[in-house]
Amino acid sequence: FEIIFVSSDKSSEEFESYFGTMPWLALKYDDKGSKQELSKAFNVDGIPSLIILDEERQLITSEGRNHVSMDPEGKEFPWRPKLVEELNVATATALDTAICVVYFTDGSDEQISMAVDRLTPVAESNKSKSYRFFYATDDRDDGLIDNIQQFL
């Protein structure tokens, strides 16, 4: 497991000051070309971002920062996408980047199970496509689902 810091600092002094507090590797501050290539390759449009790659450098998730916030103990690490996932702050960025199917539930275990059971065969048959499948519960207190429903 290796972490490589890619800086968006405004100056080399800021980079040195910030990076000096970190225990991991970093892309050289003046290697702007590689930084741009990485940002483009992984659709990084904001900071901080945490991109998780596998041993073959294939993307596992570009939502690593959100996953760390939602799973600070790393119980689900490396946060590989599931066929059907809960729509939450860690996964909601997919709504901007993929075609998504969202099944709204009341949040009860029975309703969540029904949502997963109904979405899984559809997700299985569409694995080769870049679709994402979610269940959303209206018992969340972060306002995420209310915001999505207002948008629709």
N, C-alpha and C positions, 0 to 999 in steps of 0.2 A: 504494500500500500504506500503510495507516494503522493504528496501534495506539491504542486508547483504553482507558485504565486505569479500571476500575470497582472502587472500594475497598470492602473489608469491615472497614476499620480501626475500632477502638473509639472513637477520638476524632479531632477535626480536627487536633490536634497530631501524632498518629501518622500520619495521612494526609499532612500537610505534610512531615514528616520522611522518610517512605518515598517519596512521589511526587517529592520534590526530587532524588532520585537517578536519575529516569527521563527519557529524552529524548522522550517522547511525550505525547499529549493525555490528559486525564482528565475523567471526569464529575465535576461539582462534588460535594464531600463531602456537603453538606447536601441533595442531590437524592435523597433516599431513595426517593421514589416511582418515579423512572426506574430506579433500581437494582433495586427489587423487580420491576418490569415486565420488565426484561431477564433477571433471574434466572429468573422464571417462564417467559418465552418460550423460553429456551434450556435449561431444566431444570438450572440450575446449583444443585448442592446441596453443593458443597465448594470450597475454595480451596486453591491457586490453580487457576483454570480459564482456558483459552484457547479462545475461540470464533472460528472462521474463517468469514467471510461472503464472498460474491462481490460483484461490482460492483452488483448489484441488491438487495443486502442479504439474499440468500437463504442459508440455512445450507449450508455445505460440510461442516463437521465441528464437533462439540462436544468432540472429543477432541484438540484442538490441543496441549495441554500434553504429552500422552503421545506424540504424533507428533514434537514437538520433541525429546523425550528419546530416541526411537528413531531419529530422522533429524536430528541436530543440524546437518548441513550443508544441509538443506532440499532434498535431491535430488528428493524426491517432492512438494514443496510445490506446490500448496496442500492436499495430502493429501485429494483427492476420494476418496470411497469407491469401491472397485472392486467388480465383480460378485462376485468370489470373492477373499477376502483371507486372509492368514495370521492365525491367532488368536495374538495376543501381548499384552503388557501395554498397548500402545496401543489395541488393538481390543477387548480383553476386557470393557470396560464395556458393550458392546452386549449382552452376555449378560443384563444386568439391565434393558435398555430395549427390546429387540426380540425377535421370534421368530427364533431362530437355528437354522441347520442347520450341524452341525460334522462334518466328515469327518476321522477320525483316521488318521494315516499314521505310518510309521516314520521319516520325514524324508529319505528318499533322493530324489534328483531324479526318479527314475522314479515313485515313489509320489506325490510332490507333483504332478507332471504329470498323473497319472491322476486324482487328486482334482479338480484344476481342470477337466480335460476332462469329468468326470462331473457336476460341480456347475454348470458354466457354462450348459448348456441349461436347467436347472431355474431358475437365477437369472434368466436372460433371460426366461423365461415368467412370472416373478413380479415383474418390475420395478416394477409399479404397487403392489405391496404393500410393507409395511415389513419384509419378511424380510431377514435378513442371512445370508450364506453364507461359511463359513470352512473352511480346512483347518488341522489342528493336527498338529504334529510332536512325537513323544515324545523327540526328541533335545535338547530345550531343557534348560538347566541352571538355570532360574529357578523351577522347581516349579509353574508355572502349569498345565500339562496334568495333572500328578499330582493337583493340588487339584481340578480339574474332574472328573476320573475318579472321585475319591473321593466327590464330591458326587453324582454320578450313581448 
